[in-house]
Structure formats: C-alpha cells, structure tokens
C-alpha cells in the first residue's frame, strides 16, 4: 500500500514537472516568435511607378514632380568604423522645398543607421510612407518626415542612442525642450500620460529630430518658443498591432528604410483606394528658411 502511494506521488510530481516544463517552453517559444515577427525581413518592396513615366513631365512653378533623388545628387550617409559620415547637401538644389527635403533625408538616414546599430525598431508612416511607395522619395510638396517607433525602443533611443546624433541635429522632446511641455490644463484635458523616463510623448508633444540650421517660421508667426527647425516626427506607440510585423524595406531617396508589413492597407486607409495616383494640384505650404536657424532669424 505504501509502495502504491509512493508510486502515485512520484507520478504526480513527474507529471507536474513535465507540464511546468511544457508551459515554460511554450511561453519562451511564443516570446521568441514575437521577437522574430517584430524583427525585420530583408524584403525590398517595389510598388512605385517608373520615374521616367509621363507624370514626371509635370512641372510646377515651385519644383518638379520627379526631382533627382538624394543619392543621385551625390548624397551619401554611412556609418564608417563606428562614426557617421553624412555630408550636408542642401545646397545641391535651388528650390526651397527640395532643399528642405534633402536636409530631412539626411536626418532620416542618420536615424536609420543608429537604429540599426542598436537594433531598434521603427518604420515610415503617413506622407513619408506614401512618398516611398508612390514617388520613391518625398511627395514633391511635403515638408516633414513621419516615422513610428515602439515605446520600448524609444526609451532606449531617449536614454542612450540620441547622444550619438551629430551636433547639427537636435533631439527635441519635452525634457530637452521645456517649451514643448504641455500646460497642466492640457495634460488634464487630453489625459496625457507622464512617462516616468521619457515624459509626455503623445502626438502634438511627440519627440522630433530637428535641424539646427533651418526654420519653419511657425513659431515666428504664432509666437511659440520651441525649437522650430526642419523635422523628423517620431510617433511613439505603447502598443503595436501584429499586422505591422514583420517589417519590410522600401526605397526612399535612394536609401532603404523600414515600412510596415501592411503598408498597402495603411495607405488605402489614410489616402483612399486611389492613393497611387499622382495629383497635380498640390503645392508646398509654409514659409521655410533652409539655411538659417530660427535663433539667427530673430537677430
């Protein structure tokens, strides 16, 4: 009888140990699968129309429908022996909007190289994603860059990676630029979350990369005090849909950048089913200065 009891106890303990091992293995497998899905596939998506098509014959009084890409102008930006080599080529074109786009391409490329160096996740979004898919570069009239980043990756960028940015790129957030910090009534009204490390990061008060040698003149017109140089908007996502992964690659201004796996669905949702058509009635807005920082313009 005692032998039977001992045997039964042994079987129960063995079964429990086995089940625990199975559960642990499944959790680890799920975690590994998530990490694998989150990482990137080296698949280059090619949707954009031929840049020598009839739409490229369209000329505007402020620029071209199909200007030479950043790399076609001789632009380069590389990480060589751990150091960034990214010459500024804004002077390679004459129109203000295109000059601004060359500045922002360089900032985006710098961000991409640092993200890859530190294994951080990001992807193109909004008009920048549309530009990559439809124009192989900037939408001709666009004057900013939009990227998305998971919160955990942004925290790493905030804490350490941003320190590696070149001196002429300012990492703007509510900590580095207190003028961007929302007022107490705005925090309450919009229910903004004060993250213990990075502070408030929601849209409007989201972090940005800013060029120190240019100015949108927005603050000059509306009397705001935050840094107002040409920018790369970073939209931070505390949770990311599984449909975003695995990330793919798409060409933008001659470089490859990451895009969401569901990029066609994203574009159709934002810009309609005919997002791939080339409008000809658009023009740039604003009053950019692409060679002087806002501080210099105040003098």
TIGURO-547448 format. One line per 10 residues: number of its first residue (from 1); for each residue x, y negated, z negated of N, C-alpha, C, O. Coordinates in pm, whole numbers, padded with zeros to 5 digits. Layout:
BEGIN
NUM> X/Y/Z/X/Y/Z/X/Y/Z/X/Y/Z; ...
end
This chain:
BEGIN
1> 00084/00120/00000/00000/00000/00000/00087/-00125/00000/00061/-00222/00071; 00195/-00119/-00084/00286/-00233/-00088/00357/-00250/00045/00378/-00361/00093; 00393/-00134/00105/00461/-00140/00234/00371/-00205/00339/00418/-00282/00422; 00241/-00172/00335/00146/-00229/00430/00134/-00380/00410/00126/-00456/00507; 00134/-00422/00283/00125/-00565/00254/00247/-00641/00301/00236/-00750/00357; 00364/-00582/00278/00489/-00645/00323/00493/-00654/00475/00537/-00754/00531; 00447/-00547/00541/00445/-00544/00686/00350/-00651/00742/00381/-00720/00839; 00233/-00662/00677/00136/-00762/00721/00192/-00903/00703/00174/-00989/00789; 00259/-00926/00590/00319/-01057/00564/00427/-01088/00667/00437/-01201/00715; 00506/-00988/00700/00612/-01006/00799/00553/-01043/00935/00604/-01130/01006
11> 00443/-00973/00971/00377/-01001/01099/00322/-01143/01102/00336/-01214/01202; 00258/-01184/00992/00201/-01319/00985/00309/-01427/00995/00293/-01524/01068; 00418/-01409/00922/00528/-01505/00925/00590/-01511/01063/00621/-01620/01113; 00610/-01395/01125/00669/-01390/01258/00580/-01459/01361/00626/-01532/01449; 00449/-01432/01347/00353/-01494/01441/00353/-01645/01426/00353/-01718/01525; 00352/-01692/01300/00352/-01837/01274/00478/-01902/01328/00473/-02010/01386; 00592/-01834/01307/00720/-01887/01357/00718/-01896/01509/00764/-01995/01567; 00666/-01793/01574/00658/-01790/01721/00568/-01902/01773/00602/-01971/01869; 00451/-01917/01707/00359/-02022/01750/00419/-02160/01733/00402/-02247/01818; 00491/-02180/01621/00557/-02307/01597/00661/-02335/01704/00675/-02448/01752
21> 00734/-02231/01742/00836/-02245/01847/00771/-02283/01980/00822/-02367/02054; 00656/-02218/02010/00585/-02245/02135/00537/-02390/02138/00553/-02459/02239; 00478/-02436/02028/00427/-02573/02021/00541/-02673/02039/00529/-02770/02113; 00654/-02646/01968/00770/-02735/01978/00822/-02738/02121/00857/-02844/02173; 00828/-02622/02184/00877/-02612/02322/00785/-02688/02418/00832/-02757/02508; 00654/-02674/02397/00559/-02741/02485/00566/-02892/02471/00558/-02966/02569; 00582/-02939/02345/00593/-03083/02323/00718/-03137/02391/00715/-03242/02456; 00829/-03063/02376/00954/-03106/02438/00943/-03102/02590/00995/-03190/02659; 00874/-02999/02642/00856/-02988/02787/00773/-03103/02839/00802/-03161/02944; 00667/-03136/02764/00581/-03248/02803/00660/-03378/02802/00647/-03461/02892
31> 00742/-03394/02697/00823/-03514/02687/00922/-03523/02802/00943/-03630/02860; 00984/-03408/02835/01078/-03405/02946/01009/-03435/03078/01062/-03505/03163; 00888/-03379/03093/00812/-03404/03215/00779/-03552/03227/00789/-03609/03335; 00740/-03614/03116/00707/-03756/03118/00829/-03838/03158/00821/-03928/03241; 00945/-03804/03097/01067/-03877/03131/01103/-03857/03277/01149/-03950/03344; 01084/-03736/03326/01114/-03708/03467/01022/-03786/03558/01065/-03840/03660; 00894/-03793/03522/00799/-03867/03605/00827/-04015/03598/00809/-04088/03695; 00871/-04060/03482/00897/-04202/03465/01017/-04246/03547/01020/-04358/03598; 01115/-04160/03559/01233/-04197/03635/01199/-04210/03783/01082/-04202/03821; 01298/-04230/03862/01275/-04274/03999/01307/-04166/04101/01397/-04084/04081
41> 01233/-04168/04209/01263/-04082/04322/01335/-04166/04426/01292/-04277/04458; 01441/-04114/04480/01516/-04188/04581/01452/-04172/04718/01515/-04130/04815; 01325/-04207/04724/01249/-04202/04848/01225/-04346/04894/01167/-04426/04820; 01269/-04378/05013/01251/-04512/05065/01121/-04519/05145/01106/-04452/05248; 01029/-04600/05097/00902/-04618/05166/00920/-04721/05278/00980/-04826/05257; 00867/-04691/05396/00877/-04783/05509/00739/-04800/05570/00689/-04712/05641; 00678/-04912/05541/00545/-04938/05595/00543/-05059/05686/00466/-05065/05782; 00629/-05156/05656/00623/-05286/05719/00630/-05276/05873/00687/-05183/05929; 00572/-05375/05936/00572/-05382/06082/00712/-05417/06134/00797/-05464/06059; 00732/-05394/06260/00858/-05430/06325/00881/-05580/06316/00793/-05659/06351
51> 00998/-05621/06269/01026/-05763/06251/01053/-05834/06384/01081/-05954/06387; 01045/-05760/06493/01057/-05824/06624/00922/-05826/06695/00915/-05853/06815; 00814/-05798/06621/00680/-05797/06680/00630/-05937/06712/00697/-06036/06683; 00511/-05944/06774/00455/-06072/06817/00433/-06168/06700/00443/-06290/06716; 00402/-06113/06582/00378/-06201/06467/00502/-06284/06434/00491/-06391/06375; 00621/-06233/06471/00743/-06307/06442/00761/-06429/06533/00846/-06513/06507; 00680/-06437/06637/00687/-06554/06725/00619/-06676/06664/00636/-06788/06711; 00541/-06653/06558/00469/-06762/06493/00569/-06856/06424/00653/-06811/06346; 00559/-06984/06453/00645/-07084/06392/00561/-07181/06309/00451/-07218/06349; 00614/-07222/06195/00548/-07319/06110/00630/-07447/06108/00748/-07445/06141
61> 00569/-07558/06070/00646/-07682/06060/00735/-07683/05937/00818/-07772/05920; 00719/-07582/05849/00798/-07574/05727/00889/-07450/05723/00964/-07433/05626; 00884/-07363/05828/00968/-07244/05825/00927/-07142/05930/00857/-07175/06026; 00972/-07017/05910/00949/-06910/06005/00869/-06796/05943/00871/-06777/05821; 00797/-06721/06027/00727/-06602/05980/00827/-06490/05950/00808/-06415/05854; 00933/-06480/06030/01032/-06374/06012/01173/-06432/06008/01250/-06413/06102; 01208/-06502/05902/01344/-06556/05892/01446/-06444/05874/01409/-06331/05843; 01573/-06475/05894/01677/-06376/05871/01675/-06335/05723/01660/-06419/05634; 01691/-06204/05700/01692/-06153/05563/01818/-06200/05489/01914/-06246/05551; 01814/-06188/05359/01927/-06230/05274/02058/-06167/05322/02158/-06236/05338
71> 02055/-06036/05344/02178/-05967/05385/02217/-06002/05528/02335/-05998/05562; 02120/-06035/05611/02150/-06076/05749/02220/-06212/05753/02287/-06245/05851; 02203/-06290/05649/02270/-06420/05637/02409/-06407/05576/02478/-06506/05551; 02449/-06283/05551/02580/-06259/05491/02577/-06249/05341/02681/-06237/05277; 02458/-06253/05283/02446/-06244/05138/02477/-06106/05085/02442/-06005/05146; 02543/-06102/04972/02571/-05975/04906/02565/-05997/04755/02579/-06108/04705; 02544/-05888/04685/02539/-05893/04539/02564/-05753/04489/02480/-05664/04508; 02678/-05731/04426/02719/-05596/04386/02780/-05598/04246/02824/-05701/04195; 02779/-05480/04187/02845/-05459/04058/02977/-05388/04089/02977/-05270/04125; 03087/-05460/04073/03218/-05406/04110/03304/-05395/03984/03336/-05495/03920
81> 03341/-05271/03950/03421/-05245/03829/03357/-05308/03706/03426/-05362/03619; 03224/-05299/03699/03152/-05348/03584/03121/-05497/03586/03054/-05547/03496; 03170/-05568/03688/03148/-05713/03697/03057/-05746/03814/03068/-05684/03921; 02969/-05842/03795/02878/-05884/03901/02950/-05975/04001/03018/-06071/03963; 02935/-05942/04129/02986/-06028/04235/02867/-06066/04322/02826/-05988/04408; 02811/-06185/04300/02688/-06227/04366/02696/-06375/04404/02641/-06460/04334; 02765/-06407/04513/02775/-06548/04555/02638/-06608/04585/02549/-06540/04635; 02624/-06735/04554/02501/-06810/04579/02502/-06856/04726/02596/-06923/04769; 02397/-06820/04803/02397/-06856/04945/02280/-06948/04982/02238/-06950/05097; 02227/-07021/04887/02110/-07105/04916/02137/-07207/05027/02045/-07252/05095
91> 02263/-07242/05045/02298/-07342/05147/02299/-07283/05288/02323/-07356/05384; 02274/-07153/05301/02280/-07089/05433/02156/-07114/05518/02152/-07071/05634; 02057/-07181/05466/01937/-07214/05544/01897/-07358/05514/01939/-07416/05414; 01815/-07416/05601/01784/-07558/05590/01651/-07589/05523/01635/-07697/05466; 01555/-07496/05528/01423/-07526/05474/01418/-07500/05323/01478/-07405/05274; 01347/-07584/05252/01343/-07577/05106/01286/-07444/05056/01342/-07384/04965; 01176/-07399/05116/01114/-07274/05070/01208/-07156/05087/01219/-07071/04999; 01277/-07151/05202/01368/-07039/05225/01489/-07048/05134/01540/-06945/05089; 01536/-07167/05107/01646/-07184/05012/01606/-07126/04876/01684/-07055/04811; 01484/-07158/04833/01434/-07107/04706/01428/-06955/04707/01462/-06891/04608
101> 01385/-06897/04818/01375/-06752/04827/01511/-06684/04821/01524/-06575/04765; 01612/-06747/04878/01747/-06691/04869/01797/-06693/04725/01863/-06599/04680; 01766/-06799/04653/01803/-06809/04512/01738/-06696/04432/01803/-06629/04351; 01609/-06676/04455/01534/-06575/04378/01571/-06433/04418/01565/-06342/04335; 01609/-06412/04544/01657/-06280/04586/01783/-06244/04507/01797/-06131/04460; 01873/-06339/04495/01995/-06315/04417/01961/-06280/04273/02018/-06185/04218; 01870/-06353/04210/01832/-06324/04071/01771/-06185/04059/01799/-06111/03964; 01686/-06149/04155/01622/-06018/04153/01724/-05907/04169/01717/-05805/04100; 01818/-05927/04258/01924/-05828/04280/02010/-05812/04154/02044/-05700/04117; 02044/-05923/04090/02120/-05917/03965/02044/-05836/03861/02101/-05751/03793
111> 01914/-05864/03848/01832/-05790/03753/01832/-05641/03785/01845/-05558/03696; 01816/-05608/03912/01814/-05467/03955/01945/-05397/03918/01943/-05285/03866; 02058/-05461/03945/02187/-05399/03915/02204/-05374/03765/02256/-05269/03726; 02162/-05468/03683/02172/-05450/03538/02074/-05343/03489/02106/-05266/03399; 01955/-05340/03549/01857/-05238/03512/01909/-05099/03545/01894/-05006/03466; 01970/-05084/03661/02027/-04954/03699/02145/-04917/03610/02160/-04801/03570; 02229/-05014/03578/02344/-04989/03492/02301/-04936/03356/02368/-04850/03299; 02190/-04987/03303/02145/-04949/03169/02022/-04856/03173/01958/-04834/03070; 01992/-04803/03290/01883/-04706/03304/01748/-04762/03258/01673/-04694/03188; 01719/-04885/03296/01593/-04949/03262/01495/-04937/03378/01534/-04932/03494
121> 01368/-04932/03345/01262/-04915/03445/01194/-05047/03475/01162/-05124/03385; 01171/-05074/03604/01095/-05191/03648/01039/-05158/03785/01078/-05059/03847; 00948/-05242/03833/00900/-05228/03971/00845/-05362/04020/00803/-05446/03941; 00846/-05379/04151/00792/-05501/04212/00640/-05502/04201/00576/-05398/04202; 00583/-05623/04191/00438/-05634/04183/00388/-05758/04253/00466/-05840/04301; 00255/-05771/04258/00186/-05888/04312/00239/-05925/04451/00256/-05839/04537; 00265/-06056/04472/00306/-06102/04603/00442/-06050/04646/00468/-06040/04766; 00529/-06017/04551/00660/-05963/04586/00646/-05823/04645/00715/-05788/04741; 00556/-05744/04589/00529/-05611/04644/00468/-05624/04783/00504/-05549/04874; 00375/-05718/04801/00316/-05741/04932/00423/-05783/05033/00423/-05738/05147
131> 00513/-05870/04989/00620/-05913/05078/00708/-05798/05123/00744/-05789/05240; 00742/-05709/05029/00825/-05594/05063/00754/-05504/05164/00815/-05458/05261; 00625/-05477/05141/00550/-05386/05227/00518/-05445/05363/00522/-05375/05464; 00485/-05573/05367/00438/-05633/05492/00546/-05711/05567/00543/-05717/05690; 00642/-05770/05494/00739/-05858/05558/00883/-05808/05546/00975/-05865/05605; 00902/-05702/05469/01039/-05651/05444/01121/-05752/05364/01243/-05742/05356; 01052/-05849/05307/01115/-05954/05228/01007/-06044/05172/00895/-06000/05149; 01040/-06168/05150/00942/-06262/05094/00825/-06287/05189/00843/-06290/05311; 00706/-06303/05133/00598/-06368/05207/00652/-06507/05241/00703/-06575/05152; 00642/-06552/05365/00709/-06676/05405/00680/-06797/05317/00764/-06886/05306
141> 00562/-06804/05255/00524/-06922/05177/00534/-06898/05026/00492/-06984/04948; 00587/-06785/04984/00593/-06752/04841/00710/-06822/04773/00815/-06840/04833; 00690/-06862/04647/00795/-06936/04577/00825/-06881/04438/00873/-06954/04351; 00794/-06752/04416/00840/-06688/04292/00848/-06537/04316/00808/-06487/04421; 00901/-06466/04216/00915/-06320/04222/00841/-06261/04104/00847/-06314/03993; 00770/-06149/04127/00694/-06082/04022/00745/-05939/04004/00746/-05861/04099; 00785/-05905/03882/00822/-05768/03851/00753/-05724/03722/00717/-05807/03638; 00736/-05594/03708/00675/-05535/03589/00776/-05446/03518/00866/-05389/03581; 00760/-05436/03386/00856/-05362/03305/00787/-05304/03182/00714/-05377/03114; 00808/-05176/03150/00751/-05121/03026/00809/-05191/02904/00924/-05235/02906
151> 00731/-05201/02799/00773/-05273/02679/00903/-05217/02622/00992/-05295/02586; 00917/-05084/02614/01037/-05028/02552/01163/-05064/02631/01270/-05084/02573; 01151/-05074/02764/01266/-05114/02845/01294/-05263/02830/01409/-05306/02828; 01187/-05341/02819/01205/-05485/02800/01274/-05514/02667/01358/-05604/02660; 01241/-05440/02563/01306/-05460/02432/01457/-05442/02446/01535/-05520/02391; 01498/-05337/02519/01641/-05315/02542/01703/-05429/02620/01812/-05475/02588; 01632/-05475/02723/01682/-05588/02802/01696/-05711/02714/01796/-05781/02720; 01596/-05736/02632/01593/-05853/02543/01708/-05847/02443/01775/-05948/02421; 01731/-05731/02383/01828/-05719/02276/01973/-05720/02322/02060/-05773/02252; 02001/-05663/02439/02141/-05648/02478/02173/-05679/02624/02272/-05746/02652
161> 02091/-05631/02716/02127/-05639/02858/02128/-05782/02909/02213/-05817/02992; 02037/-05866/02861/02028/-06004/02909/02157/-06082/02887/02183/-06181/02955; 02238/-06038/02792/02365/-06105/02764/02462/-06094/02880/02560/-06169/02888; 02436/-06001/02970/02525/-05980/03085/02485/-06062/03207/02552/-06054/03310; 02379/-06141/03196/02339/-06225/03308/02445/-06331/03336/02511/-06378/03244; 02461/-06370/03463/02554/-06481/03493/02511/-06609/03423/02394/-06624/03387; 02604/-06700/03404/02575/-06824/03331/02471/-06911/03401/02402/-06989/03335; 02459/-06898/03534/02364/-06984/03604/02222/-06927/03606/02134/-06984/03670; 02201/-06815/03536/02066/-06758/03522/02027/-06763/03375/02095/-06706/03290; 01918/-06830/03346/01869/-06846/03209/01759/-06744/03183/01663/-06735/03260
171> 01772/-06666/03075/01669/-06570/03036/01570/-06643/02946/01597/-06667/02828; 01456/-06678/03001/01356/-06756/02930/01254/-06667/02861/01198/-06576/02922; 01232/-06692/02734/01127/-06625/02656/01091/-06718/02541/01150/-06825/02527; 00997/-06678/02460/00951/-06768/02354/01055/-06789/02245/01042/-06880/02162; 01160/-06706/02244/01268/-06722/02147/01377/-06814/02203/01421/-06907/02135; 01419/-06787/02326/01527/-06865/02386/01482/-07004/02429/01563/-07095/02439; 01352/-07020/02455/01295/-07149/02496/01172/-07177/02411/01060/-07145/02452; 01190/-07236/02293/01079/-07260/02199/00963/-07339/02260/00850/-07329/02213; 00990/-07418/02364/00883/-07495/02428/00781/-07405/02495/00668/-07447/02521; 00820/-07280/02523/00728/-07184/02585/00636/-07120/02481/00533/-07062/02517
181> 00671/-07130/02354/00593/-07070/02246/00452/-07129/02242/00438/-07251/02236; 00347/-07045/02246/00210/-07098/02241/00179/-07160/02105/00239/-07126/02003; 00084/-07250/02106/00041/-07313/01983/-00039/-07214/01899/-00091/-07115/01952; -00050/-07240/01769/-00120/-07148/01679/-00263/-07124/01724/-00312/-07011/01717; -00332/-07230/01770/-00470/-07212/01813/-00480/-07125/01939/-00578/-07055/01959; -00376/-07131/02025/-00373/-07045/02143/-00352/-06899/02104/-00411/-06809/02163; -00267/-06878/02006/-00243/-06742/01958/-00373/-06680/01906/-00402/-06564/01934; -00450/-06758/01831/-00577/-06710/01775/-00682/-06693/01884/-00753/-06592/01888; -00693/-06792/01971/-00796/-06789/02076/-00778/-06671/02170/-00875/-06604/02205; -00654/-06645/02210/-00628/-06540/02308/-00587/-06408/02244/-00561/-06310/02315
191> -00580/-06404/02112/-00545/-06281/02043/-00406/-06231/02079/-00388/-06111/02100; -00309/-06321/02087/-00175/-06285/02130/-00102/-06207/02021/-00113/-06237/01903; -00027/-06107/02064/00046/-06022/01970/00188/-06072/01951/00262/-06090/02048; 00226/-06094/01826/00361/-06138/01792/00446/-06015/01766/00446/-05961/01655; 00518/-05969/01868/00601/-05851/01852/00716/-05881/01757/00774/-05990/01762; 00751/-05787/01670/00850/-05813/01566/00991/-05836/01620/01075/-05895/01552; 01016/-05789/01744/01150/-05807/01801/01151/-05914/01910/01233/-06006/01906; 01060/-05903/02006/01066/-05991/02124/00970/-06108/02118/00971/-06195/02205; 00886/-06113/02015/00788/-06220/02005/00673/-06201/02103/00644/-06088/02145; 00608/-06308/02140/00493/-06302/02231/00543/-06285/02374/00634/-06356/02417
201> 00484/-06191/02447/00529/-06162/02583/00414/-06155/02683/00437/-06125/02800; 00290/-06183/02639/00176/-06175/02728/00185/-06278/02841/00258/-06376/02832; 00109/-06253/02947/00108/-06339/03064/00083/-06486/03028/00011/-06515/02932; 00139/-06573/03100/00149/-06717/03079/00270/-06747/02990/00348/-06837/03019; 00285/-06671/02882/00401/-06686/02794/00501/-06573/02816/00587/-06549/02731; 00489/-06505/02928/00576/-06391/02958/00720/-06437/02985/00743/-06552/03022; 00817/-06347/02966/00957/-06381/02992/00983/-06400/03141/00909/-06352/03226; 01091/-06472/03170/01129/-06502/03308/01280/-06516/03318/01348/-06548/03221; 01331/-06492/03436/01467/-06533/03469/01454/-06667/03541/01371/-06681/03630; 01535/-06764/03503/01528/-06898/03563/01665/-06938/03619/01769/-06917/03557
211> 01661/-06996/03737/01781/-07052/03798/01807/-07188/03733/01716/-07270/03722; 01929/-07213/03692/01962/-07338/03622/01985/-07455/03718/01992/-07570/03675; 01996/-07427/03848/02031/-07532/03944/01917/-07564/04041/01942/-07595/04158; 01795/-07556/03994/01678/-07587/04077/01564/-07629/03986/01575/-07620/03863; 01456/-07676/04046/01344/-07725/03964/01214/-07718/04044/01208/-07764/04158; 01110/-07660/03982/00978/-07660/04043/00913/-07799/04037/00824/-07830/04116; 00957/-07879/03943/00900/-08012/03913/00760/-08002/03851/00689/-08103/03842; 00719/-07884/03811/00588/-07867/03748/00582/-07945/03617/00487/-08018/03591; 00684/-07927/03537/00686/-07995/03407/00700/-08146/03421/00651/-08223/03338; 00767/-08187/03528/00779/-08330/03552/00642/-08391/03583/00614/-08505/03546
221> 00557/-08312/03651/00423/-08360/03687/00324/-08349/03572/00237/-08434/03556; 00339/-08242/03490/00239/-08215/03386/00294/-08232/03244/00228/-08196/03147; 00415/-08287/03234/00471/-08325/03104/00490/-08208/03008/00473/-08223/02888; 00526/-08090/03062/00563/-07979/02974/00714/-07985/02952/00784/-08060/03020; 00764/-07908/02858/00903/-07923/02817/00987/-07797/02837/01107/-07798/02810; 00926/-07687/02885/01004/-07564/02901/01091/-07569/03025/01072/-07655/03112; 01186/-07476/03033/01276/-07468/03147/01194/-07437/03272/01108/-07349/03271; 01222/-07512/03380/01133/-07507/03497/01208/-07478/03627/01167/-07523/03734; 01319/-07403/03618/01392/-07366/03739/01323/-07253/03814/01232/-07190/03760; 01365/-07227/03936/01310/-07117/04016/01314/-06989/03934/01408/-06966/03858
231> 01210/-06904/03950/01195/-06797/03852/01164/-06659/03909/01109/-06644/04018; 01202/-06560/03829/01156/-06422/03844/01067/-06394/03724/01115/-06386/03612; 00937/-06379/03748/00843/-06348/03640/00858/-06203/03597/00861/-06114/03682; 00869/-06179/03467/00875/-06042/03414/00746/-06018/03335/00726/-06078/03230; 00661/-05930/03385/00537/-05897/03317/00557/-05766/03239/00585/-05661/03297; 00543/-05775/03109/00574/-05664/03019/00449/-05582/02992/00345/-05636/02955; 00459/-05451/03011/00346/-05360/02992/00368/-05272/02868/00460/-05189/02868; 00286/-05288/02763/00299/-05200/02646/00258/-05057/02677/00303/-04964/02611; 00172/-05038/02779/00134/-04904/02824/00129/-04905/02975/00085/-05002/03035; 00173/-04796/03036/00183/-04789/03182/00103/-04670/03233/00115/-04560/03178
241> 00024/-04690/03336/-00054/-04583/03396/00039/-04479/03459/00142/-04514/03517; 00000/-04352/03448/00079/-04246/03507/00086/-04259/03659/00177/-04205/03723; -00011/-04329/03717/-00013/-04343/03864/00102/-04428/03916/00130/-04426/04036; 00168/-04501/03828/00283/-04584/03869/00403/-04496/03901/00484/-04531/03987; 00416/-04381/03832/00533/-04295/03846/00505/-04177/03938/00390/-04136/03953; 00611/-04121/03999/00750/-04166/03995/00771/-04286/04086/00710/-04297/04192; 00856/-04375/04044/00884/-04494/04124/00952/-04457/04255/01026/-04359/04263; 00927/-04538/04356/00991/-04519/04486/01071/-04644/04521/01070/-04742/04447; 01140/-04639/04631/01222/-04751/04674/01163/-04815/04799/01107/-04747/04885; 01178/-04946/04808/01132/-05017/04928/01229/-05132/04954/01281/-05195/04861
251> 01253/-05159/05081/01346/-05264/05117/01283/-05403/05100/01167/-05425/05132; 01365/-05493/05048/01323/-05632/05027/01445/-05719/05048/01540/-05712/04969; 01444/-05800/05152/01554/-05890/05184/01687/-05817/05204/01793/-05872/05177; 01679/-05692/05253/01799/-05617/05283/01850/-05529/05169/01945/-05453/05188; 01788/-05538/05052/01823/-05454/04937/01707/-05359/04907/01594/-05382/04949; 01737/-05252/04835/01632/-05159/04793/01593/-05188/04648/01678/-05200/04560; 01462/-05199/04626/01409/-05222/04492/01299/-05121/04464/01244/-05060/04555; 01266/-05104/04335/01166/-05005/04298/01024/-05060/04312/00997/-05176/04282; 00936/-04972/04357/00794/-05004/04372/00714/-04891/04307/00765/-04780/04295; 00589/-04917/04266/00508/-04811/04206/00472/-04704/04307/00462/-04732/04427
261> 00452/-04584/04259/00415/-04473/04347/00283/-04501/04419/00265/-04460/04534; 00193/-04571/04353/00061/-04601/04410/00056/-04739/04473/-00046/-04807/04464; 00164/-04782/04538/00176/-04920/04586/00068/-04958/04687/00022/-05072/04688; 00027/-04864/04772/-00077/-04897/04870/-00210/-04927/04801/-00281/-05021/04838; -00243/-04848/04701/-00366/-04870/04624/-00359/-05003/04550/-00459/-05075/04543; -00243/-05035/04495/-00225/-05161/04426/-00248/-05279/04519/-00318/-05374/04484; -00190/-05272/04638/-00205/-05382/04733/-00348/-05398/04781/-00398/-05509/04794; -00415/-05285/04807/-00555/-05292/04851/-00642/-05352/04742/-00736/-05426/04770; -00610/-05320/04615/-00688/-05373/04505/-00668/-05522/04485/-00761/-05593/04447; -00548/-05571/04511/-00517/-05713/04490/-00552/-05799/04611/-00601/-05911/04596
271> -00525/-05747/04732/-00534/-05830/04852/-00636/-05781/04954/-00650/-05840/05061; -00708/-05673/04922/-00809/-05623/05014/-00755/-05516/05108/-00634/-05495/05118; -00846/-05449/05177/-00809/-05338/05265/-00723/-05381/05383/-00652/-05299/05441; -00728/-05509/05419/-00650/-05557/05533/-00526/-05634/05487/-00486/-05731/05551; -00468/-05590/05378/-00352/-05659/05322/-00235/-05663/05419/-00148/-05750/05407; -00230/-05570/05514/-00117/-05558/05606/-00123/-05657/05723/-00029/-05666/05801; -00233/-05732/05735/-00244/-05829/05842/-00167/-05957/05808/-00153/-05992/05691; -00117/-06024/05911/-00032/-06142/05892/-00114/-06270/05905/-00148/-06308/06017; -00146/-06338/05797/-00219/-06466/05808/-00128/-06575/05864/-00006/-06572/05845; -00186/-06670/05932/-00108/-06778/05991/-00151/-06916/05942/-00104/-07019/05992
281> -00242/-06917/05844/-00295/-07045/05796/-00245/-07081/05657/-00306/-07163/05588; -00136/-07019/05614/-00082/-07045/05481/00035/-07142/05488/00097/-07158/05593; 00064/-07205/05377/00180/-07291/05369/00226/-07299/05222/00145/-07278/05132; 00352/-07329/05199/00402/-07336/05061/00337/-07450/04985/00299/-07552/05043; 00325/-07432/04855/00276/-07540/04770/00391/-07597/04690/00506/-07554/04706; 00362/-07692/04605/00463/-07745/04514/00556/-07846/04577/00540/-07886/04692; 00656/-07885/04499/00749/-07989/04541/00888/-07952/04489/00944/-08020/04403; 00942/-07843/04543/01065/-07784/04491/01188/-07869/04515/01199/-07939/04616; 01280/-07862/04421/01415/-07912/04441/01507/-07791/04424/01514/-07734/04315; 01576/-07752/04530/01653/-07628/04526/01802/-07649/04498/01879/-07553/04504
291> 01844/-07772/04468/01985/-07798/04443/02012/-07872/04312/02128/-07892/04275; 01906/-07913/04242/01925/-07988/04118/01837/-07929/04008/01717/-07908/04027; 01898/-07903/03893/01820/-07858/03779/01730/-07969/03727/01754/-08086/03753; 01626/-07931/03654/01530/-08030/03604/01594/-08135/03515/01554/-08251/03516; 01694/-08095/03437/01761/-08189/03348/01832/-08298/03427/01831/-08415/03388; 01892/-08259/03540/01961/-08358/03623/01861/-08455/03685/01891/-08574/03701; 01743/-08406/03718/01642/-08491/03781/01585/-08594/03683/01530/-08696/03725; 01597/-08567/03554/01546/-08659/03453/01637/-08781/03435/01596/-08885/03385; 01761/-08765/03478/01859/-08873/03455/01838/-08989/03550/01911/-09088/03545
end
